Amino acid sequence: GIQVEQSPPDLILQEGANSTLRCNFSDSVNNLQWFHQNPWGQLINLFYIPSGTKQNGRLSATTVATERYSLLYISSSQTTDSGVYFCAGGTGNQFYFGTGTSLTVIP
Amino acid sequence: ETGVTQSPTHLIKTRGQQVTLRCSSQSGHNTVSWYQQALGQGPQFIFQYYREEENGRGNFPPRFSGLQFPNYSSELNVNALELDDSALYLCASSLGPVQEQYFGPGTRLTVT
């Protein structure tokens, strides 16, 4: 199957700082998403982004499909941004998750 | 519009027993995928159902089986439970096999 590598594994930020999370895929994918998992386990959709760039408020994402990576940008971080961020992607009928980036934003 | 729902929320079973978890897909979605998430790890793909047929399977043994019903809701069945089956089980629905997935809140299974 496809291997998904996320970096960094852990990140601690001061409130107001910016950050970039990265996701590398071992093979091409045609279906890519970013999620935020809350403390109760619910996966919240952030972006569906097989290619290109999207923005939603303080968050934006870019996927360079030809180079098999995606980036998630968080600007002006807030304590409510804390949690685990996952990228996931696949082709056809399988979907592979990375091991996540655990983000802690301190006031 | 109702989102993806799962039942039960929590479940405790004994090793060797069987369990059935349920998932109701979002309105208009014909595809359901199931995932297992062990503590501290990312979700692992179990299988996907598309229009009532299994459409893909991850690296899980045959004691993990599923069904999808005409209304596109789905069940995950696990036989002969093992301690390592303790995990959060997530289902996701989508408009098709290669479309954006929307996840339910999960069922937390504990096997003792």
gemmi code that builds the backbone of each chain (N, CA, C; Angstrom):
import gemmi

chains = {
    "A": [
        ("GLY", (0.808, -1.203, 0.000), (0.000, 0.000, 0.000), (0.847, 1.262, 0.000)),
        ("ILE", (0.187, 2.376, -0.083), (0.854, 3.687, -0.105), (1.281, 4.067, 1.309)),
        ("GLN", (2.519, 4.537, 1.436), (3.022, 5.035, 2.726), (2.818, 6.548, 2.789)),
        ("VAL", (2.350, 7.014, 3.943), (2.098, 8.440, 4.130), (2.933, 8.920, 5.309)),
        ("GLU", (3.825, 9.851, 5.037), (4.717, 10.370, 6.073), (4.322, 11.798, 6.399)),
        ("GLN", (4.090, 12.073, 7.678), (3.734, 13.425, 8.101), (4.849, 14.008, 8.952)),
        ("SER", (5.076, 15.302, 8.783), (6.073, 15.981, 9.596), (5.621, 17.403, 9.910)),
        ("PRO", (6.027, 17.938, 11.095), (6.700, 17.197, 12.151), (5.705, 16.313, 12.903)),
        ("PRO", (6.162, 15.363, 13.689), (5.237, 14.547, 14.478), (4.604, 15.336, 15.629)),
        ("ASP", (5.368, 16.269, 16.191), (4.867, 17.091, 17.295), (5.283, 18.531, 17.050)),
        ("LEU", (4.409, 19.444, 17.476), (4.676, 20.868, 17.265), (4.045, 21.644, 18.418)),
        ("ILE", (4.849, 22.523, 19.017), (4.343, 23.397, 20.077), (4.513, 24.832, 19.606)),
        ("LEU", (3.440, 25.593, 19.629), (3.452, 26.973, 19.143), (2.926, 27.924, 20.193)),
        ("GLN", (3.453, 29.144, 20.134), (2.873, 30.226, 20.918), (1.650, 30.738, 20.153)),
        ("GLU", (0.619, 31.092, 20.863), (-0.576, 31.653, 20.218), (-0.173, 32.816, 19.327)),
        ("GLY", (-0.721, 32.817, 18.107), (-0.405, 33.885, 17.159), (0.654, 33.515, 16.139)),
        ("ALA", (1.385, 32.420, 16.398), (2.436, 31.991, 15.468), (1.832, 31.271, 14.269)),
        ("ASN", (2.657, 31.165, 13.222), (2.259, 30.453, 12.004), (2.976, 29.102, 11.952)),
        ("SER", (2.411, 28.158, 11.207), (3.057, 26.846, 11.083), (2.736, 26.215, 9.749)),
        ("THR", (3.595, 25.271, 9.361), (3.402, 24.496, 8.145), (3.547, 23.022, 8.462)),
        ("LEU", (2.541, 22.249, 8.101), (2.565, 20.800, 8.269), (2.712, 20.171, 6.887)),
        ("ARG", (3.495, 19.102, 6.827), (3.790, 18.496, 5.537), (3.355, 17.037, 5.513)),
        ("CYS", (2.992, 16.591, 4.333), (2.538, 15.215, 4.118), (3.160, 14.719, 2.817)),
        ("ASN", (3.940, 13.633, 2.890), (4.553, 13.036, 1.711), (3.933, 11.674, 1.443)),
        ("PHE", (3.690, 11.380, 0.177), (3.122, 10.085, -0.230), (4.174, 9.307, -1.018)),
        ("SER", (4.191, 8.000, -0.819), (5.162, 7.146, -1.507), (4.766, 6.885, -2.959)),
        ("ASP", (3.520, 7.163, -3.308), (3.037, 6.952, -4.670), (1.953, 7.990, -4.956)),
        ("SER", (1.582, 8.096, -6.211), (0.566, 9.080, -6.601), (-0.797, 8.744, -5.996)),
        ("VAL", (-1.512, 9.777, -5.621), (-2.880, 9.619, -5.126), (-3.786, 10.551, -5.915)),
        ("ASN", (-5.047, 10.170, -6.033), (-5.988, 11.050, -6.732), (-7.101, 11.516, -5.805)),
        ("ASN", (-6.896, 11.325, -4.521), (-7.921, 11.611, -3.539), (-7.189, 11.976, -2.252)),
        ("LEU", (-7.179, 13.244, -1.836), (-6.355, 13.672, -0.703), (-7.161, 14.599, 0.190)),
        ("GLN", (-7.096, 14.352, 1.482), (-7.819, 15.177, 2.444), (-6.933, 15.490, 3.641)),
        ("TRP", (-7.224, 16.615, 4.301), (-6.656, 16.991, 5.595), (-7.790, 17.007, 6.622)),
        ("PHE", (-7.452, 16.484, 7.807), (-8.430, 16.410, 8.900), (-7.807, 16.952, 10.181)),
        ("HIS", (-8.696, 17.407, 11.077), (-8.322, 17.737, 12.438), (-9.122, 16.803, 13.342)),
        ("GLN", (-8.425, 16.068, 14.206), (-9.125, 15.155, 15.106), (-9.271, 15.800, 16.476)),
        ("ASN", (-10.514, 15.932, 16.927), (-10.723, 16.570, 18.227), (-10.474, 15.565, 19.364)),
        ("PRO", (-10.434, 16.043, 20.607), (-10.104, 15.145, 21.729), (-11.074, 13.979, 21.887)),
        ("TRP", (-12.265, 14.044, 21.326), (-13.237, 12.962, 21.422), (-13.131, 11.983, 20.257)),
        ("GLY", (-12.176, 12.226, 19.358), (-11.938, 11.296, 18.265), (-12.599, 11.646, 16.953)),
        ("GLN", (-13.431, 12.655, 16.937), (-14.120, 13.029, 15.701), (-13.144, 13.635, 14.703)),
        ("LEU", (-13.171, 13.150, 13.486), (-12.351, 13.705, 12.408), (-13.139, 14.815, 11.716)),
        ("ILE", (-12.574, 16.010, 11.761), (-13.213, 17.175, 11.159), (-12.550, 17.442, 9.816)),
        ("ASN", (-13.355, 17.547, 8.755), (-12.800, 17.832, 7.430), (-12.251, 19.247, 7.358)),
        ("LEU", (-11.005, 19.363, 6.904), (-10.418, 20.681, 6.688), (-10.401, 21.001, 5.196)),
        ("PHE", (-9.795, 20.109, 4.413), (-9.699, 20.329, 2.977), (-9.785, 19.006, 2.230)),
        ("TYR", (-10.459, 19.039, 1.095), (-10.382, 17.990, 0.093), (-9.564, 18.590, -1.040)),
        ("ILE", (-8.327, 18.087, -1.239), (-7.413, 18.832, -2.108), (-6.489, 17.883, -2.867)),
        ("PRO", (-7.015, 17.163, -3.876), (-6.152, 16.280, -4.668), (-5.047, 17.039, -5.416)),
        ("SER", (-5.288, 18.322, -5.704), (-4.278, 19.151, -6.343), (-4.631, 20.611, -6.113)),
        ("GLY", (-3.648, 21.490, -6.311), (-3.901, 22.914, -6.235), (-3.848, 23.482, -4.842)),
        ("THR", (-4.424, 24.670, -4.688), (-4.392, 25.419, -3.442), (-5.800, 25.837, -3.052)),
        ("LYS", (-6.087, 25.724, -1.753), (-7.370, 26.179, -1.221), (-7.121, 26.941, 0.065)),
        ("GLN", (-8.043, 27.844, 0.372), (-7.943, 28.613, 1.621), (-9.293, 28.635, 2.292)),
        ("ASN", (-9.260, 28.560, 3.633), (-10.465, 28.675, 4.431), (-10.100, 29.403, 5.719)),
        ("GLY", (-10.328, 30.699, 5.712), (-9.995, 31.489, 6.890), (-8.497, 31.514, 7.145)),
        ("ARG", (-8.099, 31.106, 8.360), (-6.679, 31.106, 8.714), (-5.937, 29.875, 8.195)),
        ("LEU", (-6.657, 28.950, 7.624), (-6.052, 27.733, 7.109), (-5.988, 27.765, 5.591)),
        ("SER", (-4.895, 27.209, 5.078), (-4.804, 27.001, 3.637), (-4.027, 25.718, 3.395)),
        ("ALA", (-4.198, 25.162, 2.199), (-3.515, 23.925, 1.855), (-3.091, 23.966, 0.408)),
        ("THR", (-1.955, 23.309, 0.137), (-1.452, 23.190, -1.223), (-1.036, 21.760, -1.447)),
        ("THR", (-1.452, 21.199, -2.574), (-1.021, 19.863, -2.974), (-0.309, 19.951, -4.306)),
        ("VAL", (0.919, 19.402, -4.350), (1.667, 19.294, -5.597), (1.644, 17.818, -5.970)),
        ("ALA", (0.647, 17.453, -6.774), (0.385, 16.040, -7.061), (1.570, 15.382, -7.769)),
        ("THR", (2.228, 16.117, -8.668), (3.326, 15.527, -9.445), (4.516, 15.184, -8.551)),
        ("GLU", (4.654, 15.871, -7.403), (5.749, 15.589, -6.487), (5.281, 14.850, -5.241)),
        ("ARG", (4.017, 14.494, -5.205), (3.439, 13.618, -4.180), (3.561, 14.184, -2.765)),
        ("TYR", (3.256, 15.481, -2.613), (3.223, 16.027, -1.270), (2.128, 17.073, -1.149)),
        ("SER", (1.749, 17.314, 0.109), (0.764, 18.332, 0.415), (1.198, 19.087, 1.667)),
        ("LEU", (0.834, 20.362, 1.735), (1.172, 21.221, 2.860), (-0.094, 21.841, 3.443)),
        ("LEU", (-0.123, 21.921, 4.755), (-1.206, 22.613, 5.450), (-0.599, 23.778, 6.216)),
        ("TYR", (-1.108, 24.987, 5.941), (-0.626, 26.191, 6.605), (-1.654, 26.653, 7.638)),
        ("ILE", (-1.156, 26.946, 8.830), (-2.009, 27.520, 9.864), (-1.422, 28.871, 10.230)),
        ("SER", (-2.189, 29.917, 10.049), (-1.692, 31.256, 10.388), (-2.379, 31.752, 11.650)),
        ("SER", (-1.669, 32.621, 12.362), (-2.204, 33.246, 13.590), (-2.876, 32.197, 14.481)),
        ("SER", (-2.119, 31.190, 14.863), (-2.686, 30.040, 15.578), (-3.401, 30.448, 16.867)),
        ("GLN", (-4.426, 29.679, 17.198), (-5.205, 29.889, 18.406), (-5.203, 28.597, 19.224)),
        ("THR", (-5.500, 28.721, 20.513), (-5.472, 27.537, 21.380), (-6.457, 26.471, 20.888)),
        ("THR", (-7.527, 26.914, 20.239), (-8.515, 25.965, 19.718), (-8.002, 25.172, 18.519)),
        ("ASP", (-6.847, 25.562, 17.983), (-6.241, 24.791, 16.884), (-5.530, 23.541, 17.399)),
        ("SER", (-5.343, 23.441, 18.694), (-4.646, 22.283, 19.265), (-5.356, 20.985, 18.902)),
        ("GLY", (-4.577, 19.924, 18.760), (-5.135, 18.626, 18.410), (-4.222, 17.930, 17.434)),
        ("VAL", (-4.715, 16.848, 16.872), (-3.935, 16.064, 15.920), (-4.456, 16.310, 14.510)),
        ("TYR", (-3.526, 16.567, 13.613), (-3.844, 16.815, 12.209), (-3.390, 15.616, 11.384)),
        ("PHE", (-4.297, 15.112, 10.582), (-3.997, 13.984, 9.701), (-4.173, 14.387, 8.246)),
        ("CYS", (-3.279, 13.866, 7.411), (-3.534, 13.874, 5.978), (-3.823, 12.438, 5.586)),
        ("ALA", (-4.544, 12.267, 4.509), (-4.897, 10.942, 4.027), (-5.140, 11.025, 2.534)),
        ("GLY", (-4.793, 9.946, 1.854), (-5.015, 9.929, 0.416), (-5.049, 8.524, -0.115)),
        ("GLY", (-5.504, 8.402, -1.337), (-5.572, 7.078, -1.935), (-5.928, 7.144, -3.399)),
        ("THR", (-6.077, 5.965, -3.966), (-6.527, 5.822, -5.347), (-7.652, 4.808, -5.359)),
        ("GLY", (-8.704, 5.101, -6.080), (-9.787, 4.142, -6.197), (-10.438, 3.828, -4.878)),
        ("ASN", (-10.228, 2.607, -4.379), (-11.022, 2.111, -3.274), (-10.223, 1.892, -1.995)),
        ("GLN", (-9.079, 2.538, -1.847), (-8.350, 2.456, -0.584), (-7.882, 3.852, -0.207)),
        ("PHE", (-7.734, 4.055, 1.080), (-7.439, 5.384, 1.594), (-6.464, 5.209, 2.740)),
        ("TYR", (-5.312, 5.908, 2.687), (-4.243, 5.703, 3.647), (-4.011, 6.971, 4.460)),
        ("PHE", (-3.928, 6.802, 5.779), (-3.683, 7.918, 6.677), (-2.223, 7.970, 7.086)),
        ("GLY", (-1.756, 9.184, 7.348), (-0.469, 9.351, 7.978), (-0.587, 9.129, 9.478)),
        ("THR", (0.535, 9.257, 10.184), (0.541, 9.041, 11.630), (0.199, 10.311, 12.402)),
        ("GLY", (0.035, 11.420, 11.693), (-0.468, 12.620, 12.325), (0.602, 13.569, 12.836)),
        ("THR", (0.207, 14.831, 12.978), (1.018, 15.855, 13.644), (0.219, 16.326, 14.855)),
        ("SER", (0.817, 16.201, 16.030), (0.160, 16.647, 17.251), (0.563, 18.093, 17.523)),
        ("LEU", (-0.425, 18.987, 17.435), (-0.173, 20.428, 17.606), (-0.692, 20.895, 18.957)),
        ("THR", (0.164, 21.610, 19.666), (-0.234, 22.245, 20.927), (0.020, 23.736, 20.798)),
        ("VAL", (-1.008, 24.533, 20.984), (-0.876, 25.987, 20.951), (-1.044, 26.515, 22.363)),
        ("ILE", (-0.003, 27.202, 22.846), (-0.031, 27.688, 24.226), (-0.308, 29.187, 24.247)),
        ("PRO", (-1.091, 29.633, 25.240), (-1.463, 31.055, 25.279), (-0.262, 31.948, 25.590)),
    ],
    "B": [
        ("GLU", (-29.771, 18.543, 6.947), (-29.086, 17.337, 6.452), (-28.386, 16.635, 7.606)),
        ("THR", (-28.649, 15.337, 7.782), (-28.055, 14.580, 8.870), (-26.693, 14.107, 8.457)),
        ("GLY", (-25.735, 14.216, 9.363), (-24.399, 13.741, 9.084), (-24.297, 12.246, 9.311)),
        ("VAL", (-23.061, 11.762, 9.323), (-22.802, 10.345, 9.537), (-22.975, 10.029, 11.019)),
        ("THR", (-23.745, 8.998, 11.308), (-23.934, 8.599, 12.698), (-23.457, 7.167, 12.896)),
        ("GLN", (-23.008, 6.863, 14.117), (-22.536, 5.529, 14.449), (-23.119, 5.101, 15.787)),
        ("SER", (-23.343, 3.801, 15.896), (-23.804, 3.262, 17.172), (-23.206, 1.886, 17.391)),
        ("PRO", (-22.968, 1.493, 18.659), (-23.082, 2.355, 19.831), (-21.874, 3.288, 19.948)),
        ("THR", (-21.886, 4.128, 20.970), (-20.765, 5.041, 21.192), (-19.599, 4.306, 21.829)),
        ("HIS", (-19.908, 3.503, 22.810), (-18.904, 2.715, 23.517), (-19.405, 1.282, 23.652)),
        ("LEU", (-18.455, 0.378, 23.753), (-18.807, -1.043, 23.840), (-17.677, -1.776, 24.542)),
        ("ILE", (-18.037, -2.657, 25.463), (-17.043, -3.508, 26.119), (-17.416, -4.961, 25.849)),
        ("LYS", (-16.467, -5.710, 25.316), (-16.685, -7.119, 24.987), (-15.556, -7.962, 25.572)),
        ("THR", (-15.818, -9.247, 25.633), (-14.828, -10.194, 26.132), (-14.169, -10.902, 24.958)),
        ("ARG", (-12.902, -11.218, 25.123), (-12.148, -11.933, 24.083), (-12.930, -13.170, 23.635)),
        ("GLY", (-12.991, -13.384, 22.315), (-13.707, -14.525, 21.747), (-15.131, -14.212, 21.332)),
        ("GLN", (-15.703, -13.122, 21.858), (-17.065, -12.761, 21.482), (-17.109, -12.142, 20.096)),
        ("GLN", (-18.331, -11.856, 19.656), (-18.568, -11.234, 18.364), (-19.214, -9.866, 18.610)),
        ("VAL", (-18.982, -8.924, 17.684), (-19.549, -7.581, 17.847), (-20.025, -7.053, 16.499)),
        ("THR", (-21.084, -6.263, 16.544), (-21.600, -5.593, 15.347), (-21.680, -4.102, 15.605)),
        ("LEU", (-21.050, -3.335, 14.736), (-21.081, -1.875, 14.815), (-21.881, -1.359, 13.627)),
        ("ARG", (-22.578, -0.236, 13.830), (-23.481, 0.279, 12.809), (-23.137, 1.699, 12.405)),
        ("CYS", (-23.438, 2.006, 11.144), (-23.121, 3.311, 10.582), (-24.238, 3.732, 9.642)),
        ("SER", (-24.740, 4.929, 9.838), (-25.714, 5.507, 8.900), (-25.006, 6.576, 8.083)),
        ("SER", (-25.071, 6.433, 6.780), (-24.353, 7.359, 5.905), (-25.097, 8.682, 5.784)),
        ("GLN", (-24.371, 9.678, 5.330), (-24.974, 10.980, 5.086), (-25.938, 10.873, 3.905)),
        ("SER", (-26.981, 11.676, 3.953), (-28.000, 11.646, 2.914), (-27.383, 11.803, 1.526)),
        ("GLY", (-27.758, 10.904, 0.599), (-27.270, 10.987, -0.773), (-25.956, 10.266, -1.019)),
        ("HIS", (-25.318, 9.763, 0.031), (-24.029, 9.084, -0.115), (-24.240, 7.591, -0.306)),
        ("ASN", (-23.539, 7.008, -1.307), (-23.719, 5.590, -1.611), (-22.506, 4.743, -1.236)),
        ("THR", (-21.521, 5.353, -0.617), (-20.265, 4.653, -0.301), (-19.951, 4.809, 1.179)),
        ("VAL", (-19.612, 3.693, 1.813), (-19.218, 3.714, 3.224), (-17.885, 2.998, 3.370)),
        ("SER", (-16.982, 3.613, 4.102), (-15.684, 3.007, 4.399), (-15.532, 2.886, 5.906)),
        ("TRP", (-14.844, 1.838, 6.334), (-14.621, 1.587, 7.766), (-13.122, 1.637, 8.065)),
        ("TYR", (-12.809, 2.177, 9.248), (-11.423, 2.328, 9.671), (-11.283, 1.901, 11.127)),
        ("GLN", (-10.096, 1.401, 11.456), (-9.732, 1.091, 12.841), (-8.617, 2.032, 13.261)),
        ("GLN", (-8.798, 2.684, 14.411), (-7.756, 3.584, 14.905), (-7.324, 3.132, 16.292)),
        ("ALA", (-6.127, 2.579, 16.370), (-5.553, 2.216, 17.672), (-5.020, 3.486, 18.333)),
        ("LEU", (-4.846, 3.410, 19.632), (-4.425, 4.570, 20.402), (-3.089, 5.113, 19.895)),
        ("GLY", (-3.049, 6.400, 19.597), (-1.805, 7.040, 19.187), (-1.413, 6.824, 17.741)),
        ("GLN", (-2.290, 6.209, 16.961), (-1.973, 5.938, 15.561), (-3.005, 6.585, 14.636)),
        ("GLY", (-2.688, 6.592, 13.358), (-3.650, 7.051, 12.378), (-4.639, 5.951, 12.043)),
        ("PRO", (-5.815, 6.310, 11.556), (-6.801, 5.279, 11.167), (-6.253, 4.354, 10.086)),
        ("GLN", (-6.629, 3.077, 10.181), (-6.248, 2.071, 9.195), (-7.502, 1.629, 8.439)),
        ("PHE", (-7.410, 1.607, 7.120), (-8.538, 1.242, 6.267), (-8.868, -0.236, 6.426)),
        ("ILE", (-10.154, -0.532, 6.728), (-10.591, -1.925, 6.846), (-11.193, -2.385, 5.521)),
        ("PHE", (-12.270, -1.753, 5.107), (-12.885, -2.028, 3.805), (-13.845, -0.914, 3.436)),
        ("GLN", (-14.288, -0.984, 2.171), (-15.218, -0.002, 1.630), (-16.380, -0.732, 0.963)),
        ("TYR", (-17.574, -0.194, 1.122), (-18.757, -0.705, 0.442), (-19.315, 0.374, -0.469)),
        ("TYR", (-19.628, -0.049, -1.689), (-20.171, 0.866, -2.696), (-21.385, 0.185, -3.307)),
        ("ARG", (-22.538, 0.816, -3.178), (-23.787, 0.262, -3.712), (-23.957, -1.195, -3.331)),
        ("GLU", (-23.786, -1.485, -2.057), (-24.056, -2.774, -1.414), (-23.017, -3.860, -1.703)),
        ("GLU", (-21.935, -3.523, -2.397), (-20.897, -4.508, -2.692), (-19.581, -4.066, -2.039)),
        ("GLU", (-18.790, -5.039, -1.570), (-17.460, -4.692, -1.066), (-16.613, -4.229, -2.243)),
        ("ASN", (-16.009, -3.057, -2.090), (-15.310, -2.405, -3.203), (-13.812, -2.295, -2.968)),
        ("GLY", (-13.336, -2.772, -1.846), (-11.920, -2.691, -1.553), (-11.710, -3.117, -0.112)),
        ("ARG", (-10.527, -3.655, 0.181), (-10.267, -4.170, 1.512), (-8.820, -3.902, 1.896)),
        ("GLY", (-8.617, -3.532, 3.132), (-7.265, -3.352, 3.644), (-6.722, -4.656, 4.189)),
        ("ASN", (-5.641, -4.554, 4.936), (-4.951, -5.738, 5.434), (-5.553, -6.210, 6.764)),
        ("PHE", (-6.775, -6.667, 6.715), (-7.471, -7.173, 7.896), (-7.946, -8.597, 7.632)),
        ("PRO", (-7.941, -9.454, 8.668), (-8.325, -10.861, 8.472), (-9.812, -11.007, 8.174)),
        ("PRO", (-10.214, -12.182, 7.678), (-11.611, -12.410, 7.291), (-12.610, -12.315, 8.436)),
        ("ARG", (-12.134, -12.369, 9.694), (-13.089, -12.251, 10.794), (-13.671, -10.830, 10.895)),
        ("PHE", (-13.096, -9.919, 10.125), (-13.689, -8.589, 9.950), (-14.542, -8.651, 8.677)),
        ("SER", (-15.836, -8.484, 8.831), (-16.718, -8.541, 7.676), (-17.731, -7.403, 7.756)),
        ("GLY", (-18.411, -7.173, 6.648), (-19.342, -6.061, 6.641), (-20.528, -6.294, 5.732)),
        ("LEU", (-21.429, -5.345, 5.808), (-22.627, -5.339, 4.967), (-22.970, -3.907, 4.660)),
        ("GLN", (-23.590, -3.703, 3.492), (-24.211, -2.412, 3.224), (-25.643, -2.684, 2.786)),
        ("PHE", (-26.567, -1.912, 3.283), (-27.983, -2.122, 3.049), (-28.495, -1.222, 1.921)),
        ("PRO", (-29.696, -1.515, 1.394), (-30.225, -0.698, 0.292), (-30.292, 0.796, 0.598)),
        ("ASN", (-30.427, 1.172, 1.864), (-30.437, 2.611, 2.191), (-29.016, 3.138, 2.404)),
        ("TYR", (-28.022, 2.303, 2.117), (-26.590, 2.618, 2.173), (-26.029, 2.693, 3.588)),
        ("SER", (-26.829, 2.403, 4.591), (-26.241, 2.241, 5.917), (-25.388, 0.970, 5.908)),
        ("SER", (-24.564, 0.814, 6.934), (-23.599, -0.281, 6.897), (-23.363, -0.864, 8.283)),
        ("GLU", (-22.901, -2.093, 8.300), (-22.496, -2.765, 9.533), (-21.082, -3.292, 9.384)),
        ("LEU", (-20.363, -3.266, 10.495), (-19.056, -3.916, 10.602), (-19.205, -5.015, 11.646)),
        ("ASN", (-18.866, -6.230, 11.276), (-18.916, -7.357, 12.196), (-17.498, -7.863, 12.451)),
        ("VAL", (-17.211, -8.121, 13.703), (-15.913, -8.695, 14.057), (-16.168, -9.945, 14.887)),
        ("ASN", (-15.676, -11.073, 14.397), (-15.819, -12.350, 15.102), (-14.564, -12.662, 15.900)),
        ("ALA", (-14.719, -13.548, 16.885), (-13.574, -14.047, 17.653), (-12.683, -12.905, 18.104)),
        ("LEU", (-13.257, -11.968, 18.848), (-12.537, -10.773, 19.261), (-11.229, -11.086, 19.983)),
        ("GLU", (-10.215, -10.279, 19.661), (-8.906, -10.364, 20.302), (-8.653, -9.062, 21.048)),
        ("LEU", (-7.707, -9.133, 22.015), (-7.403, -7.935, 22.804), (-6.970, -6.779, 21.901)),
        ("ASP", (-6.230, -7.093, 20.832), (-5.721, -6.062, 19.922), (-6.823, -5.405, 19.091)),
        ("ASP", (-8.020, -5.929, 19.154), (-9.134, -5.300, 18.429), (-9.651, -4.079, 19.176)),
        ("SER", (-9.182, -3.859, 20.386), (-9.570, -2.669, 21.144), (-9.094, -1.436, 20.388)),
        ("ALA", (-10.032, -0.564, 20.028), (-9.690, 0.586, 19.187), (-10.925, 1.452, 19.014)),
        ("LEU", (-10.710, 2.591, 18.358), (-11.810, 3.439, 17.904), (-12.134, 3.015, 16.474)),
        ("TYR", (-13.378, 2.685, 16.208), (-13.800, 2.289, 14.870), (-14.581, 3.450, 14.249)),
        ("LEU", (-14.105, 3.877, 13.109), (-14.679, 5.022, 12.418), (-15.293, 4.595, 11.099)),
        ("CYS", (-16.423, 5.167, 10.779), (-16.944, 4.972, 9.430), (-17.032, 6.321, 8.751)),
        ("ALA", (-16.958, 6.289, 7.452), (-17.032, 7.501, 6.647), (-17.934, 7.233, 5.451)),
        ("SER", (-18.680, 8.237, 5.057), (-19.489, 8.085, 3.846), (-19.064, 9.126, 2.817)),
        ("SER", (-19.359, 8.821, 1.562), (-18.986, 9.717, 0.469), (-19.946, 9.522, -0.697)),
        ("LEU", (-19.909, 10.472, -1.628), (-20.787, 10.418, -2.802), (-20.373, 9.318, -3.772)),
        ("GLY", (-19.154, 8.853, -3.646), (-18.643, 7.782, -4.494), (-17.318, 7.316, -3.944)),
        ("PRO", (-16.737, 6.255, -4.538), (-15.495, 5.675, -4.009), (-14.312, 6.646, -3.974)),
        ("VAL", (-14.238, 7.583, -4.892), (-13.101, 8.508, -4.914), (-13.644, 9.917, -4.769)),
        ("GLN", (-14.268, 10.145, -3.642), (-14.852, 11.453, -3.345), (-14.520, 11.822, -1.906)),
        ("GLU", (-14.776, 13.045, -1.534), (-14.513, 13.496, -0.175), (-15.277, 12.648, 0.831)),
        ("GLN", (-14.576, 12.221, 1.876), (-15.170, 11.378, 2.903), (-15.547, 12.219, 4.114)),
        ("TYR", (-16.681, 11.862, 4.715), (-17.171, 12.526, 5.916), (-17.307, 11.459, 7.002)),
        ("PHE", (-16.696, 11.735, 8.160), (-16.590, 10.723, 9.196), (-17.661, 10.876, 10.275)),
        ("GLY", (-18.048, 9.739, 10.826), (-18.898, 9.717, 11.993), (-18.062, 9.888, 13.255)),
        ("PRO", (-18.728, 9.931, 14.414), (-18.030, 10.179, 15.685), (-17.258, 8.980, 16.210)),
        ("GLY", (-17.515, 7.789, 15.644), (-16.755, 6.614, 16.059), (-17.427, 5.793, 17.137)),
        ("THR", (-17.018, 4.530, 17.209), (-17.406, 3.612, 18.286), (-16.133, 3.151, 18.960)),
        ("ARG", (-16.071, 3.353, 20.276), (-14.886, 2.922, 21.013), (-15.135, 1.533, 21.564)),
        ("LEU", (-14.366, 0.562, 21.071), (-14.503, -0.846, 21.467), (-13.366, -1.222, 22.396)),
        ("THR", (-13.723, -1.792, 23.519), (-12.738, -2.323, 24.464), (-12.954, -3.821, 24.585)),
        ("VAL", (-11.891, -4.584, 24.370), (-11.953, -6.040, 24.498), (-11.139, -6.446, 25.721)),
        ("THR", (-11.781, -7.152, 26.658), (-11.088, -7.548, 27.900), (-10.894, -9.060, 27.958)),
    ],
}
model = gemmi.Model(1)
for chain_id, residues in chains.items():
    chain = gemmi.Chain(chain_id)
    for i, (resn, *xyz) in enumerate(residues, 1):
        res = gemmi.Residue()
        res.name, res.seqid = resn, gemmi.SeqId(i, " ")
        for name, pos in zip(("N", "CA", "C"), xyz):
            atom = gemmi.Atom()
            atom.name, atom.element = name, gemmi.Element(name[0])
            atom.pos, atom.b_iso = gemmi.Position(*pos), 0.0
            res.add_atom(atom)
        chain.add_residue(res)
    model.add_chain(chain)
structure = gemmi.Structure()
structure.add_model(model)
structure.setup_entities()
